[in-house]
Amino acid sequence: MNAKIIDFYSWQLPLYYSTPVAEHNTVRKSAGLFDTSHMGEIQIEGKDAENLLQLLLIRDISKMKPGQMRLAVMCNLQGCILDDLTVYKFSEEKFWVVVNGSQYEKDFSWIQENARHFDVKVSGLRSETAKLDLQGPRAELILQGLAEENLSEIKYYQFKELRVSGIPCVVSRSGYTGEDGFELYFSGEKATGLWNALLKAGKQDVLLPCGLAARDTLRLEAGMLLYGADIDEKHSLLQSPYKKLINWEKQFLGKEELEKQRSRGTGQNLVGFELAEKGIARQGHHILNNSQEIGVVTSGSFSPTLKKSIGLGYIGSEFSEPGKGFEVDIRGKKVKAKVVETPFYKR
């Protein structure tokens, strides 16, 4: 399809098919289709499946019902983020965790290592599983034409096993764009057929194939974090918005260290900001106050939807309240900016 292909952690992935801005805008206005088969699906089965996940994850999943999914985080013993992920509950003894593509091998090893004392079986599903994301306000209308069940019954962060274009799929109402939409998991052998069927079904509704560039600007507008940029094993969980997910009443890996950090403070917070002048803040640019470095940009772009430059970055705690002003050093030019609430965009 004439996509611009790039290397992404040894995967060959489309950066864009037409232009990043056109693909971004079609997701906001109509619908876009993403191939996200690089994401990592890990299955945990057995009578101790929930107990293992309760140990691994910072949030409480004990009240989840089959057919529900949750956003969650795994920490290392130092209280830093191993990965952010989604948890799918199929039954009391069967769960999936869907992890970032770049972290799959590391996450799989971490889960296996901690599963040794539990009655569970841990299986990696990525090599046999394809994943397509259909995102945008017309996503349900397009997918409904190929689905055998009423998709309006799948509420946000719920999923069902059903057939799409005759292909058995796990279909969740979720995504990484800030729009309504669905994530579809199914046999990798069927990927080309389902991709083509979805594009054909969405032709009248201006469905476009979309690449990583649009995915990045869409998730940034929605205030969604990117592993390896905004969060990593160098930063404490307590410095990120994910600290809201912590359940302090239960035990989980990294809790002891996080409790120490909570009492002494972390020094920096990850915040959203917008530029007050022309320029685009990029990852690695320094954040300044009176020419003194107080932080660093982790993600930044011009927002096609909001028509302004936005970004995320770590900044000294005393500067992290919404409305606080600072400067970003963009190739030697000091550009004024201020902290703002995230998400930047809400549908």
LOFIMAR-966976 format. One record per residue (C-alpha): residue in one letter; x, y, z. Coordinates in steps of 0.25 Angstrom, whole numbers. Last residue first. Layout:
<sites>
> a / X / Y / Z;
...
</sites>
This chain:
<sites>
> r / -55 / 55 / 90;
> k / -45 / 60 / 100;
> y / -32 / 66 / 96;
> f / -20 / 71 / 104;
> p / -22 / 60 / 114;
> t / -16 / 66 / 123;
> e / -16 / 78 / 131;
> v / -6 / 89 / 126;
> v / 8 / 94 / 130;
> k / 13 / 106 / 123;
> a / 22 / 109 / 111;
> k / 31 / 120 / 107;
> v / 42 / 117 / 96;
> k / 57 / 119 / 99;
> k / 64 / 117 / 86;
> g / 77 / 109 / 85;
> r / 71 / 97 / 77;
> i / 58 / 98 / 85;
> d / 61 / 101 / 99;
> v / 48 / 100 / 106;
> e / 44 / 111 / 116;
> f / 36 / 111 / 129;
> g / 22 / 116 / 134;
> k / 13 / 109 / 144;
> g / -2 / 109 / 140;
> p / -4 / 95 / 145;
> e / 5 / 91 / 156;
> s / 18 / 84 / 153;
> f / 28 / 95 / 156;
> e / 31 / 92 / 170;
> s / 32 / 77 / 166;
> g / 43 / 79 / 157;
> i / 40 / 75 / 143;
> y / 39 / 62 / 135;
> g / 32 / 65 / 121;
> l / 20 / 64 / 113;
> g / 17 / 72 / 100;
> i / 8 / 81 / 93;
> s / 9 / 91 / 81;
> k / -4 / 97 / 76;
> k / -14 / 95 / 66;
> l / -23 / 87 / 75;
> t / -26 / 75 / 65;
> p / -13 / 75 / 58;
> s / -5 / 76 / 71;
> f / 9 / 80 / 68;
> s / 18 / 70 / 75;
> g / 25 / 67 / 88;
> s / 29 / 55 / 96;
> t / 39 / 53 / 108;
> v / 44 / 68 / 110;
> v / 54 / 70 / 121;
> g / 54 / 76 / 134;
> i / 59 / 88 / 143;
> e / 71 / 93 / 135;
> q / 74 / 107 / 140;
> s / 73 / 118 / 130;
> n / 63 / 126 / 138;
> n / 55 / 113 / 138;
> l / 58 / 103 / 128;
> i / 53 / 90 / 121;
> h / 63 / 83 / 112;
> h / 60 / 77 / 99;
> g / 61 / 62 / 100;
> q / 48 / 58 / 93;
> r / 44 / 69 / 84;
> a / 37 / 83 / 87;
> i / 32 / 89 / 74;
> g / 33 / 104 / 72;
> k / 24 / 117 / 71;
> e / 21 / 123 / 85;
> a / 12 / 120 / 97;
> l / 16 / 105 / 97;
> e / 7 / 95 / 103;
> f / 10 / 86 / 115;
> g / 7 / 72 / 121;
> v / 14 / 68 / 134;
> l / 23 / 56 / 138;
> n / 27 / 60 / 153;
> q / 40 / 62 / 159;
> g / 47 / 62 / 173;
> t / 42 / 48 / 177;
> g / 37 / 51 / 191;
> r / 42 / 46 / 204;
> s / 29 / 39 / 210;
> r / 24 / 34 / 196;
> q / 38 / 29 / 192;
> k / 39 / 20 / 204;
> e / 25 / 14 / 201;
> l / 29 / 12 / 187;
> e / 41 / 4 / 191;
> e / 32 / -5 / 199;
> k / 22 / -6 / 188;
> g / 31 / -11 / 177;
> l / 25 / -24 / 175;
> f / 10 / -24 / 180;
> q / 4 / -25 / 193;
> k / -10 / -20 / 195;
> e / -16 / -7 / 203;
> w / -8 / 3 / 195;
> n / -16 / 1 / 182;
> i / -8 / 9 / 172;
> l / -15 / 14 / 160;
> k / -14 / 28 / 163;
> k / 1 / 27 / 162;
> y / 0 / 25 / 147;
> p / 0 / 40 / 146;
> s / 15 / 38 / 146;
> q / 26 / 42 / 157;
> l / 21 / 32 / 167;
> l / 24 / 21 / 157;
> s / 39 / 25 / 159;
> h / 47 / 28 / 147;
> k / 59 / 20 / 141;
> e / 51 / 8 / 138;
> d / 43 / 15 / 127;
> i / 32 / 25 / 125;
> d / 30 / 37 / 116;
> a / 40 / 32 / 105;
> g / 42 / 17 / 106;
> y / 28 / 14 / 108;
> l / 19 / 24 / 102;
> l / 8 / 31 / 111;
> m / -6 / 35 / 108;
> g / -10 / 49 / 109;
> a / -21 / 48 / 98;
> e / -13 / 58 / 90;
> l / -1 / 50 / 91;
> r / -8 / 37 / 87;
> l / -13 / 44 / 74;
> t / 1 / 49 / 71;
> d / 8 / 36 / 73;
> r / -3 / 28 / 66;
> a / -2 / 37 / 54;
> a / 13 / 35 / 53;
> l / 12 / 20 / 55;
> g / 3 / 17 / 43;
> c / -11 / 19 / 38;
> p / -20 / 11 / 28;
> l / -32 / 20 / 24;
> l / -47 / 19 / 26;
> v / -54 / 29 / 19;
> d / -68 / 24 / 23;
> q / -71 / 19 / 9;
> k / -59 / 11 / 9;
> g / -61 / 5 / 23;
> a / -65 / -9 / 19;
> k / -54 / -10 / 8;
> l / -43 / -6 / 18;
> l / -49 / -16 / 29;
> a / -49 / -27 / 19;
> n / -35 / -24 / 14;
> w / -29 / -24 / 28;
> l / -38 / -37 / 31;
> g / -32 / -44 / 20;
> t / -17 / -40 / 22;
> a / -18 / -44 / 37;
> k / -24 / -57 / 36;
> e / -11 / -66 / 38;
> g / -8 / -57 / 50;
> s / -20 / -63 / 57;
> f / -28 / -52 / 64;
> y / -28 / -40 / 73;
> l / -37 / -28 / 70;
> e / -36 / -15 / 77;
> f / -48 / -6 / 76;
> g / -51 / 9 / 75;
> d / -56 / 22 / 82;
> e / -46 / 32 / 81;
> g / -34 / 36 / 91;
> t / -24 / 29 / 81;
> y / -18 / 17 / 88;
> g / -30 / 8 / 88;
> s / -42 / 1 / 95;
> r / -55 / -6 / 92;
> s / -49 / -20 / 92;
> v / -51 / -31 / 81;
> v / -45 / -45 / 83;
> c / -47 / -50 / 69;
> p / -52 / -63 / 62;
> i / -52 / -60 / 47;
> g / -65 / -60 / 39;
> s / -64 / -46 / 35;
> v / -63 / -43 / 50;
> r / -66 / -54 / 59;
> l / -68 / -52 / 74;
> e / -61 / -53 / 87;
> k / -65 / -41 / 95;
> f / -58 / -29 / 102;
> q / -60 / -18 / 112;
> y / -52 / -6 / 114;
> y / -63 / 4 / 109;
> k / -76 / -4 / 107;
> i / -78 / -16 / 98;
> e / -94 / -16 / 96;
> s / -93 / -6 / 85;
> l / -85 / -16 / 77;
> n / -98 / -25 / 74;
> e / -92 / -38 / 70;
> e / -88 / -45 / 57;
> a / -78 / -34 / 53;
> l / -75 / -30 / 38;
> g / -85 / -18 / 37;
> q / -83 / -15 / 51;
> l / -69 / -12 / 49;
> i / -71 / 0 / 40;
> l / -82 / 6 / 49;
> e / -74 / 4 / 62;
> a / -62 / 11 / 56;
> r / -69 / 23 / 51;
> p / -65 / 32 / 63;
> g / -50 / 27 / 62;
> q / -41 / 15 / 63;
> l / -40 / 1 / 57;
> d / -28 / -6 / 64;
> l / -23 / -18 / 57;
> k / -15 / -29 / 65;
> a / -10 / -42 / 59;
> t / -6 / -54 / 69;
> e / 2 / -66 / 66;
> s / 16 / -60 / 69;
> r / 10 / -52 / 80;
> l / 4 / -63 / 89;
> g / 14 / -65 / 100;
> s / 9 / -75 / 110;
> v / 9 / -75 / 125;
> k / 3 / -87 / 132;
> v / -1 / -85 / 147;
> d / -1 / -92 / 160;
> f / 8 / -81 / 167;
> h / 22 / -82 / 173;
> r / 30 / -81 / 159;
> a / 20 / -70 / 154;
> n / 30 / -59 / 158;
> e / 41 / -63 / 148;
> q / 30 / -66 / 137;
> i / 24 / -52 / 139;
> w / 38 / -45 / 138;
> s / 42 / -54 / 126;
> f / 30 / -50 / 119;
> d / 32 / -35 / 122;
> k / 46 / -35 / 117;
> e / 42 / -42 / 104;
> y / 30 / -33 / 102;
> q / 36 / -19 / 105;
> s / 38 / -13 / 91;
> g / 24 / -18 / 87;
> n / 17 / -12 / 99;
> v / 9 / -22 / 107;
> v / -5 / -29 / 106;
> v / -8 / -37 / 119;
> w / -18 / -48 / 117;
> f / -25 / -55 / 128;
> k / -31 / -69 / 130;
> e / -34 / -76 / 143;
> e / -46 / -68 / 148;
> s / -50 / -66 / 134;
> f / -47 / -57 / 122;
> k / -41 / -46 / 129;
> y / -33 / -36 / 120;
> v / -21 / -28 / 126;
> t / -16 / -16 / 119;
> l / -1 / -11 / 120;
> d / 9 / -1 / 125;
> d / 23 / -7 / 127;
> l / 35 / -9 / 136;
> i / 32 / 4 / 143;
> c / 41 / 8 / 155;
> g / 38 / 4 / 169;
> q / 52 / -1 / 172;
> l / 46 / -16 / 172;
> n / 41 / -14 / 158;
> c / 28 / -9 / 155;
> m / 16 / -15 / 146;
> v / 5 / -5 / 142;
> a / -10 / -6 / 139;
> l / -21 / -2 / 130;
> r / -33 / -11 / 132;
> m / -41 / -21 / 124;
> q / -55 / -27 / 126;
> g / -61 / -39 / 119;
> p / -60 / -48 / 132;
> k / -62 / -39 / 144;
> m / -52 / -31 / 151;
> k / -53 / -29 / 166;
> s / -40 / -35 / 169;
> i / -32 / -27 / 160;
> d / -26 / -17 / 170;
> r / -15 / -8 / 164;
> i / 0 / -8 / 165;
> l / 1 / -21 / 157;
> l / 11 / -33 / 159;
> l / 6 / -38 / 172;
> q / -9 / -37 / 168;
> l / -6 / -43 / 155;
> l / 0 / -56 / 162;
> n / -12 / -57 / 171;
> e / -22 / -55 / 159;
> a / -15 / -67 / 151;
> d / -14 / -76 / 164;
> k / -25 / -86 / 159;
> g / -18 / -87 / 145;
> e / -16 / -79 / 132;
> i / -7 / -67 / 129;
> q / -7 / -63 / 114;
> i / 3 / -53 / 109;
> e / 0 / -44 / 97;
> g / 11 / -35 / 92;
> m / 8 / -23 / 83;
> h / 16 / -24 / 69;
> s / 2 / -28 / 63;
> t / -2 / -13 / 64;
> d / -7 / -11 / 49;
> f / -15 / 2 / 50;
> l / -29 / 5 / 43;
> g / -34 / 19 / 44;
> a / -48 / 25 / 45;
> s / -57 / 37 / 43;
> k / -53 / 51 / 49;
> r / -43 / 49 / 59;
> v / -37 / 37 / 53;
> t / -37 / 44 / 39;
> n / -30 / 55 / 45;
> h / -18 / 47 / 49;
> e / -17 / 40 / 36;
> a / -17 / 53 / 28;
> v / -7 / 59 / 38;
> p / 3 / 47 / 37;
> t / 2 / 47 / 22;
> s / -2 / 36 / 12;
> y / 2 / 22 / 17;
> y / 10 / 26 / 30;
> l / 21 / 21 / 39;
> p / 17 / 6 / 35;
> l / 24 / -5 / 43;
> q / 36 / -14 / 41;
> w / 38 / -20 / 54;
> s / 53 / -21 / 60;
> y / 50 / -12 / 71;
> f / 43 / -2 / 61;
> d / 49 / -2 / 47;
> i / 42 / 7 / 38;
> i / 33 / 6 / 26;
> k / 27 / 18 / 18;
> a / 14 / 11 / 13;
> n / 12 / 9 / -2;
> m / 0 / 0 / 0;
</sites>
